[in-house]
Amino acid sequence: MRDKIAIIGLGYVGLPLAVEFAKKYEVVGFDINQTRIDQLNKGIDNTLEVNKTTLDDVLSKKGTSSLLFSSSTLDLSSVNIFIVTVPTPVDKNNRPILIPLIESSKTIGKLLKKGDIVIYESTVYPGVTEDECVPILEKESGLTFNKDFYCGYSPERINPGDKKRTVTQIKKVTSGSTPEIGEKVNNLYASIITAGTHLAPSIKVAEAAKVIENAQRDINIAFVNELAKIFNKLEIDTHDVLAAAATKWNFLPFKPGLVGGHCIGVDPYYLAQKAQEVGYHPEILLAGRRLNDSMGEYVATQVLKLMVKNDIAIKGAKVLMLGITFKENCPDIRNSKAIDVYNNLKSFNMEVDVYDPWASVNEVKQKLNLDLKSKLEGNHYDAIVHTVCHIQFKKIKLSAYKKPKSVVYDVKGTLNIEDINGRL
């Protein structure tokens, strides 16, 4: 029997995966958001991960390979491989939220048949697939794990907004609940991933590998953020120091900045949660997260100090923030730390305008309670804060939006040095 695949969750991860599998298999892209389904069926992807031409192409194919977008579980009845790509965020106390994963497992459990495979891609701490999801699948289906149905885990490695390292160009870690299923899962992904695959010896190993990838990056960025704070006090330019240090072959080229998003800003908390459950309190892991979470307040304070140094009145000052998404050239605002800069600037009784040509006006209003500027207007800002290095911002002539006496602070360190008054 030819495999029929369901992708559960059609966000930044699920949609590109569904499109690639649909080039070789019959695929159902499932999402509970009907608006999202309606848009995709019209060839519209608001995440900008897949263009309209590609969507139209895979939707129009007939025969052995095809793609159906649906919010109806009826369309999942003939599927034998389920791939779960739902989000796994944290709550306000940085505790993992597994509700989307649990609800997806309940939905799939009601549909499971003998021989089916459920593969999870969502970022989790080691043990979630087998200890949390499998019991739900067994309960809902009445089937027995590793006898009637099987599981796999293949962590997502999508880099939102990256048009070079797309899903097929990133090596895929795979795993299965038995050696035979591991081989099957590996072969399935190998059929579409041109960069190759790595078959991990167990699901827990694959889960752990994913969660430490971003934790490692988080810690490294926290280190250079701390260096930036130290060098600022020493009146040394951090970027000049990093450029000099990078001349050594084994120096890691990390840059200071705001660290948010749905992966780096979240994954360390998942690993910390599991560590605490088994009686270990992680120190470096959480220290890095605390430091990175403090950077929004730090940036706002640095802007304030620059303004005071230049005799600019703080109360009622007009500030322009360039960028609100969590990273450059991407519309994703999930866990963006730019909002921390905004909130801290507002706390000093400043008027803050935010301009971001990539972000959705409606989404920003709904999720961040912030009204984006639809266009830039000239020469009336006391301070300009460059928070996200979208490609459009490189073409902006900042002098057109400054008052005669104003300051420019560059969080990303990508603006021309002669155009700024300070940088992280």
C-alpha angles and dihedrals in degrees: 000000000000114000118253113200133207121198108204109206122025104210130116091311105033101047099055089045092051091050093051095047090047090064089068107015143040104263136187114201106205128193132158090220104093092190090057091050092049091051094048091050087057090051094255121136112181091191088064091222094120124035125226095250092057092046092049090049097053093040092055097050119112133197126029096357123050144134128228122184113207145155092200120099088209088077090060096059096099097041119116100180120052119191115193117208103162122141123267107199131165129245128240089280091051093250116146116262109213096169096108089049093047094048091048090051090051091052093048092044091061089055102041120126131186111286096021122138126214115200121191122206100168115113111258140153117265111286101027096110096052100028101039109019103035095058089053091050090050094047095048096042102036086225129126122246116244090008105058101012137012141210139216137183125213113168118225116243100181115150105207113230094012108128093179102050097047124165095277093047096057119081110246126224111213137183142170139205091244130025090251093050090046089058091047093049091046092050091048093057093038088062091068107019108087092184090064135241139262117214109213118209094240144007092250091055091052091048091050093047091057097047094049094049093071095032088059091051091046092054093048092051090046088056094055091042088057089048089053090055092049096045091047089060089048090049091239122137107244094206091054089052092049092048090053094045091048090067087080111089097232100042111119110232101224120152130208119253150111111314114204138116132109096293119030093035093048112029097073089061091056092055091043090053092056093043091054091048090060093046103264122119108207114222109179093038095056095035089060091049093049092052094047091047088056096057097088091060091043093053092049091050091050090052089050092051092050091052093049090048089054094047094249114153111242103203110081093003115153115235130186119208116198107209138009103186119101093247142008126287093006132101094218113123097171110136091346111176091205086084088063089059090049095049093047093049089050090052088065089061094253125146106240125195119191123204121187121156091192101053125085111248092213095046092049091050093047099044104028101026090231130132111223121215110247092208140002120261124201141267107338107101124110091197137015120202117197102206104158124033100223112172091244092061092063088067096049117108099220094195089070091066101041131097115232087265112038142119136234121208119193114205093178099045093227102111123095108278092229090058097056140067097203144357139193 
